[in-house]
Amino acid sequence: MIETLQWSTLAICGLVAAARIPSALRGENRSLFGIFALMTLAILLSIQGPYLVIDQAMGGINLANLLLRFVVFGAIFFLGIRVSRGFGADGAYRLITGKTGLMVLLTISAVMVALFLLMDTSGSSAGLMAISAKDGYHYALVEYYGAAGRAYPAFVALALVPPMVRAVRERLPLLVRIAAGLLAVGGAAVALTLLFPLIPPSMNAAEFIINYSAVLCYVVALALIWTARIVNRHSVSRKTSTET
């Protein structure tokens, strides 16, 4: 089930990213294509098979895991900018891009890199499972490292949830309101990742479901916003041609 969810999410992200290539080449909404591309890369790096191949090419010391974390940071940062500006959420935009947001990003990034360097990361291991199993010291470091990797996405997600909830209640096009609802659900799912240390080992599958559900909510939401823009553009074009 988990593997099917992983590959299905990768396929959806990849297809949406590919669909944006023509527009990106024309210079239209390149940031949106960048978000989809980063999400696709993040999903690819989170799947064991591709992860092992990529990490071996990078030296077999789990640099691919560190790369994955920063790819996620980049994707959520640009998504936060795109969504907050698109919905006129000035407070969320200032929080994410202002001094507070940048300080949170830099601090978490520094902590995460420091924890990574404190570990013996030799031997490619998706999710650092083999590293965590070495001893109590490495188990603790991997847990703190994972918490740092989840903290920044949760920060951005929580900044976006309130304006998305408000957008659902506003008089916006239906597709846009559905997208706002999905963005709110995705943000709530990302926030739930902060509780992963409380999930017992017997329920580890829940972590995968929450993570990939969040990604799917974000990807589908952005695709709906893109679709709504196209529909609106065509309806305006038809109205103009009729009036003339």
C-alpha positions as CSV (number, residue, x, y, z in Angstrom):
1,M,0.0,0.0,0.0
2,I,2.8,2.5,1.0
3,E,4.8,1.8,-2.1
4,T,1.7,2.2,-4.3
5,L,1.0,5.6,-2.6
6,Q,4.6,6.7,-3.1
7,W,4.7,5.8,-6.8
8,S,1.2,7.2,-7.5
9,T,2.1,10.5,-5.8
10,L,5.3,10.6,-7.9
11,A,3.4,10.0,-11.1
12,I,0.8,12.7,-10.3
13,C,3.5,15.3,-9.4
14,G,5.5,14.4,-12.5
15,L,2.6,14.6,-14.9
16,V,1.5,18.0,-13.5
17,A,5.1,19.3,-13.7
18,A,5.4,18.1,-17.3
19,A,2.1,19.7,-18.2
20,R,3.5,23.0,-17.0
21,I,6.7,22.8,-19.2
22,P,5.2,24.5,-22.3
23,S,3.9,27.5,-20.2
24,A,7.2,27.7,-18.4
25,L,9.1,27.8,-21.7
26,R,6.9,30.7,-22.7
27,G,7.8,32.5,-19.5
28,E,4.4,32.0,-17.9
29,N,4.1,31.2,-14.2
30,R,7.6,29.7,-14.0
31,S,7.4,29.7,-10.2
32,L,4.5,27.3,-10.4
33,F,6.5,24.9,-12.6
34,G,9.4,25.2,-10.1
35,I,7.1,24.2,-7.2
36,F,5.8,21.1,-9.1
37,A,9.4,20.2,-10.2
38,L,10.7,20.5,-6.6
39,M,7.8,18.4,-5.3
40,T,8.5,15.7,-7.9
41,L,12.1,15.6,-6.9
42,A,11.2,15.4,-3.2
43,I,8.9,12.4,-3.8
44,L,11.6,10.7,-6.0
45,L,14.2,11.1,-3.2
46,S,11.7,9.7,-0.6
47,I,11.3,6.4,-2.4
48,Q,13.8,3.7,-1.5
49,G,14.9,2.5,-4.9
50,P,15.6,5.9,-6.5
51,Y,17.0,7.2,-3.2
52,L,19.6,4.4,-3.0
53,V,20.7,5.0,-6.6
54,I,21.0,8.7,-6.2
55,D,22.8,8.5,-2.8
56,Q,25.3,6.0,-4.1
57,A,26.1,8.4,-6.9
58,M,26.7,11.1,-4.3
59,G,29.1,9.0,-2.3
60,G,26.9,6.7,-0.3
61,I,26.8,8.8,2.9
62,N,23.2,9.8,2.8
63,L,23.7,13.3,1.3
64,A,20.6,12.5,-0.7
65,N,18.6,12.7,2.6
66,L,20.0,16.1,3.3
67,L,19.3,17.2,-0.2
68,L,15.7,15.9,0.2
69,R,15.2,18.1,3.3
70,F,16.4,21.2,1.4
71,V,14.3,20.4,-1.6
72,V,11.3,20.2,0.6
73,F,12.3,23.5,2.3
74,G,12.5,25.2,-1.2
75,A,9.2,23.7,-2.4
76,I,7.3,24.9,0.7
77,F,9.0,28.3,0.7
78,F,8.0,29.1,-2.9
79,L,4.6,27.5,-2.4
80,G,4.1,29.8,0.6
81,I,5.0,32.8,-1.4
82,R,2.8,31.8,-4.4
83,V,-0.2,31.0,-2.3
84,S,0.0,33.9,0.1
85,R,0.4,36.4,-2.8
86,G,-2.3,34.7,-4.9
87,F,-4.9,34.9,-2.1
88,G,-3.9,38.3,-0.9
89,A,-2.7,36.9,2.5
90,D,-0.3,39.7,3.3
91,G,0.2,38.7,6.9
92,A,1.2,35.2,5.9
93,Y,3.4,36.5,3.1
94,R,5.3,38.9,5.5
95,L,5.7,36.1,8.1
96,I,7.2,33.7,5.5
97,T,9.4,36.1,3.6
98,G,10.2,38.7,6.4
99,K,12.9,38.6,9.0
100,T,11.0,36.1,11.2
101,G,10.5,33.6,8.4
102,L,14.1,33.9,7.1
103,M,15.5,33.6,10.7
104,V,13.4,30.4,11.2
105,L,14.6,29.0,7.9
106,L,18.3,29.7,8.6
107,T,18.2,28.5,12.2
108,I,16.4,25.2,11.4
109,S,18.7,24.7,8.4
110,A,21.8,25.2,10.5
111,V,20.6,22.9,13.3
112,M,19.7,20.2,10.7
113,V,23.1,20.4,9.0
114,A,24.9,20.3,12.4
115,L,22.9,17.2,13.4
116,F,23.7,15.5,10.1
117,L,27.4,16.1,10.6
118,L,27.3,14.7,14.1
119,M,26.1,11.3,12.7
120,D,28.1,8.5,11.1
121,T,26.1,8.6,7.9
122,S,28.1,6.0,5.9
123,G,25.9,3.5,4.1
124,S,23.0,4.6,2.0
125,S,19.7,4.2,4.0
126,A,16.4,5.6,2.9
127,G,14.9,7.5,5.9
128,L,18.2,6.9,7.7
129,M,16.7,3.8,9.2
130,A,20.0,1.9,9.3
131,I,21.7,4.9,10.8
132,S,19.1,5.2,13.5
133,A,19.5,1.5,14.4
134,K,23.2,1.8,15.0
135,D,22.9,2.8,18.7
136,G,21.0,5.0,21.1
137,Y,23.2,8.0,20.2
138,H,22.4,7.8,16.5
139,Y,18.8,7.0,17.2
140,A,18.5,10.3,19.2
141,L,20.3,12.3,16.5
142,V,18.1,10.9,13.7
143,E,15.0,11.8,15.7
144,Y,16.2,15.4,16.3
145,Y,17.3,15.6,12.7
146,G,13.9,14.5,11.5
147,A,12.1,16.9,13.8
148,A,14.2,19.8,12.4
149,G,13.4,18.7,8.9
150,R,9.6,18.8,9.7
151,A,9.7,22.1,11.6
152,Y,10.1,24.5,8.7
153,P,7.4,23.0,6.5
154,A,5.1,23.1,9.5
155,F,5.9,26.7,10.1
156,V,5.0,27.7,6.5
157,A,1.9,25.4,6.5
158,L,0.5,26.9,9.7
159,A,1.0,30.4,8.4
160,L,-1.2,29.5,5.4
161,V,-4.0,27.6,7.1
162,P,-5.9,30.6,8.5
163,P,-6.1,32.6,5.2
164,M,-7.0,29.4,3.3
165,V,-9.9,28.7,5.7
166,R,-11.1,32.3,5.2
167,A,-10.8,31.9,1.4
168,V,-13.1,28.9,1.5
169,R,-15.8,31.2,3.0
170,E,-15.3,34.0,0.5
171,R,-17.2,34.6,-2.7
172,L,-14.6,33.2,-5.0
173,P,-14.9,30.8,-8.0
174,L,-15.8,27.3,-7.0
175,L,-12.5,25.8,-8.1
176,V,-10.5,28.4,-6.2
177,R,-12.5,27.7,-3.0
178,I,-11.9,24.0,-3.4
179,A,-8.2,24.6,-3.9
180,A,-8.2,26.8,-0.8
181,G,-9.8,23.9,1.2
182,L,-7.2,21.5,-0.1
183,L,-4.4,23.8,0.8
184,A,-5.9,24.1,4.3
185,V,-6.1,20.3,4.7
186,G,-2.6,19.9,3.3
187,G,-1.3,22.5,5.8
188,A,-3.0,20.7,8.7
189,A,-1.5,17.4,7.5
190,V,2.0,19.0,7.5
191,A,1.4,20.4,10.9
192,L,0.5,16.9,12.1
193,T,4.0,15.7,11.2
194,L,5.3,17.5,14.3
195,L,3.5,14.8,16.3
196,F,5.4,11.9,14.5
197,P,7.6,11.2,17.6
198,L,4.4,10.3,19.4
199,I,3.3,7.7,16.9
200,P,4.1,4.2,18.0
201,P,6.3,2.0,15.7
202,S,3.3,-0.2,14.9
203,M,1.6,2.8,13.2
204,N,4.6,4.0,11.1
205,A,2.4,3.7,8.0
206,A,0.4,6.7,9.3
207,E,3.5,8.9,8.8
208,F,3.6,7.9,5.1
209,I,-0.1,8.5,4.6
210,I,0.1,11.9,6.3
211,N,3.1,13.0,4.3
212,Y,1.9,11.9,0.9
213,S,-1.6,13.2,1.5
214,A,-0.2,16.6,2.2
215,V,1.7,16.6,-1.0
216,L,-1.3,15.4,-3.0
217,C,-3.5,18.2,-1.5
218,Y,-0.9,20.8,-2.4
219,V,-0.4,19.6,-5.9
220,V,-4.1,19.1,-6.7
221,A,-4.9,22.5,-5.2
222,L,-2.3,24.3,-7.3
223,A,-3.5,22.5,-10.4
224,L,-7.1,23.6,-9.6
225,I,-6.0,27.2,-9.3
226,W,-4.1,26.9,-12.6
227,T,-7.3,25.4,-14.2
228,A,-9.5,28.1,-12.7
229,R,-7.3,30.8,-14.3
230,I,-7.5,29.1,-17.7
231,V,-11.3,28.7,-17.4
232,N,-11.7,32.4,-16.3
233,R,-9.4,33.5,-19.2
234,H,-11.5,31.6,-21.7
235,S,-14.8,32.9,-20.3
236,V,-13.6,36.5,-20.5
237,S,-12.4,35.9,-24.0
238,R,-15.7,34.5,-25.1
239,K,-17.6,37.4,-23.4
240,T,-15.4,39.9,-25.1
241,S,-15.8,38.3,-28.5
242,T,-19.6,38.2,-28.0
243,E,-19.8,41.9,-27.0
244,T,-17.8,43.0,-30.0
